[in-house]
């Protein structure tokens, strides 16, 4: 149980890190925070959830 929670925490932390990194890259290049990239993360979450359920 502890190992599973540790893996879950590391996975969620990695996802948060990737989202923050993409936002900072877009902000650094464009100079404007483009929140439309959140659609891609949402679609990725839906597709990932569908794969887990299948």
N, C-alpha and C positions, 0 to 999 in steps of 0.2 A: 504494500500500500504506500509506504514512504517512497519507494523507488518510483512508482507511477506518478505520485504528486511532484517529485523532483523533475521527472521528464516533462510533465505538463507545464510546470513553471518555466523550465528552460525553453520549451517550445514557444510558449506565449511571449516570453521575453525576447526571443529571436524575432518573432513577428513584429512586436513593437519596435524593435531596433531597425528592422528593414523599412517599416513605415516612416520612422523618423529620419532615416538616412535618405529615403527618396524625397521626402519633403525638403530636407536641407539641400539636396542636390538641385532640385527644381528652383528653390529660393536663391541659391547661389548663382545659377546660370541666368535665370530670367529676371531676378530681382523682385519678382512678384510671387506670392504664395498661391499656387494653383491647386485648389481643392478638388478639381475634377478628377484628379488621380485617385481619389477615394472610391470612385466607381469601380476601378480596376480591383482594388482590394476587396470590395463588396462582392464582385463577381467571383473572384478567387475563393472567397469564403463559401459562397453558395456551391461552387463546383466541388470544392474540397468536401463539404458536408455531404453532397450527393455521392461522391466516391466512397466516403466512409460508410454510408448507409447501404450502398450496393454490394 
